[in-house]
Amino acid sequence: MTKLEERGLQLTTAVSLLNTVTTSFNKLPGSLGRMLTEKMKKIEDRNPGLETVKKISGILQGEPQTI
């Protein structure tokens, strides 16, 4: 997570790291996996603009998106 706090980090890199962390948490077994997955979901829910940022990142990477 400290990587996400770096200054000058490209948007596409930050979103990719966030997606990697989320995917890793979802794959963790047991109560720890559930706890971390729920925590990440709460973080995403508290940041309603995050979905838009993810779409913008996709556009920058050449993926077709609808905003």
N, C-alpha and C positions, 0 to 999 in steps of 0.2 A: 504494500500500500504506500510505502514511502516514495516509490517510483512515481506515483500519481501526483505527489506534492512537488515534484521538480518544476522549476521555472523553465519556460521555453519548450516544454514538452508539446509536441504536435498533437492536435486534436485527435487525429486518426490513431496515433499511438496510445493516447490515454484511453480512448474508447475500446481499443483492442485489449489493453491490459485489464480494463474493467470487465469486459466480456470473458476473458480468460479466468479471472478470479471467480466470477459468478459460476461459470461452468465447473470449475474445480470444486467449489463449495457444493454444488448440486450432486457431484459424484461421491462425496464423502459419505460413508455409511454411518448408521447409528444416530444417537442423540446429538453428537457434535455436528454432524452434517446437517441435521434438521435445524439446529440452533443457528449455525452460520448462514444457512440458506434463508431462514426467516429474518435474520438481522440484515442481510443484503436486500431482501425484499422491502423491509421497512425503510432502508436508506433510499432505495429507488422511489418508493411511494412519497417520501418527503421532498423529493426533487422532481416535480412534475415536468420540468423542462428537459430532463435527461433523455427522454424518448426523442425529442426534437433534435437534441445534440447528436444522438446516435444516428438519426436519419441524415443529418448534415454530414457526419463523418462518412456515411455510406456514399453520399453523393460525391464527396471529395475523392473517394476511392473508385468512382466510376460505376457504382451500383445504381440501378434504377430505383428511385424512391418517389413516394407521394407524400407531400407535406400537407 
